[in-house]
Amino acid sequence: MIIGEEKGAFELAILVTGGAGYIGSHTVLELRQAGEEVVVVDNLVKGHREAVRDVPFYEVDIRERAKIIAILKDHHVDTVVHFAASSLVGESMVDPLKYYEDNVAATATLLQALVEANVKQCIFSSTAATYGEPIETPITEEHPTVPTNPYGETKLAIEKMLEWSYQAYGLKSIRLRYFNAAGAHPDLAIGEDHEPETHLIPIILQVPLQKRDHVMIYGDDYATPDGSCLRDYIHVMDLASAHRLAVKRVREEGIGSEVYNLGNGKGFSVKEVIEAARVVTGHPIPAKVGDRRQGDPAVLVASSQLAKEKLGWQPQYNDLQTIISDAWRFHQDHPHGYTK
Ligand code: UDP
């Protein structure tokens, strides 16, 4: 977006916090490809410097308020896409105060910087974990929000912080609730690299990579067709395109604080995902059935009707095998992650 007279005109930029992380790095590329000016801040606690290319990068924590204000002003930022967070459900159960600090307190500081720098638009990386145990499926944005873990609780607290910030400071926001992010960029060498890894698809792919000898299915006595949990897997490129569309929408007049689910609307069981990975990799991928994982709902499937209507979003990669084969390509090229 170009602002000003021809002489001295400058491009308004988008600041992506956590832009070196999994979904953040794919979103940065998507925004760049759409011709946007992008600047990234990431404290690199979990993010990977190698995942960010060709855009200004600052190794800064979002709690460093003065530095964030300077970046917002220097780069003429009008919109912030906020990913920076701690995001491990299990860790949040063991150390909830870390999640209140890293997510709630840190975002309060970030939003203070936005208000001080007169930034009026924010896209927020939220989660299906804000809903908790579903009482009906597919889940719409109207579904009650009763998180069952501190991770979801802190993301919901930030959502509310954003709603109040619109009322008080006119800070507009779009909150995006992702279901199960998966896959990797189909052409470029970026993808999912978590330490420790807890997500199903990368864990399955560790078997053909000879990093583990089997997958553990966390329970097959759920009330689902094959007894294992159903999840709505959404390609990271589709999440990235939703952020691009959300940036466009939040810049429009008349937007306040909105929330959208992002999923494919179709559930796949753990057993189906393992089977699809066997087809993609050509490896037998042995699986064993273990105990249920605490806090796992049987079924989590999104209704993304609202995002389709209001953002004009249409997922392009809704085939499970495509999602897994994009992830597989990245993991084959990076069997030990980015740097190792
Ligand atoms: N899961 C599993 N074995 C694993 C990891 C995950 O059976 O080693 C299951 C998990 O119980 C859930 C689904 O796979 O039903 C997706 O889990 P993931 O951690 O990827 O995402 P979540 O749904 O927890 O956000």
Residues whose N, C-alpha, C, O or C-beta is under 5 A from the ligand:
A	BS01	UDP	T198 H199 L200 I203 M216 I217 Y218 C229 R231 V270 R293 D296
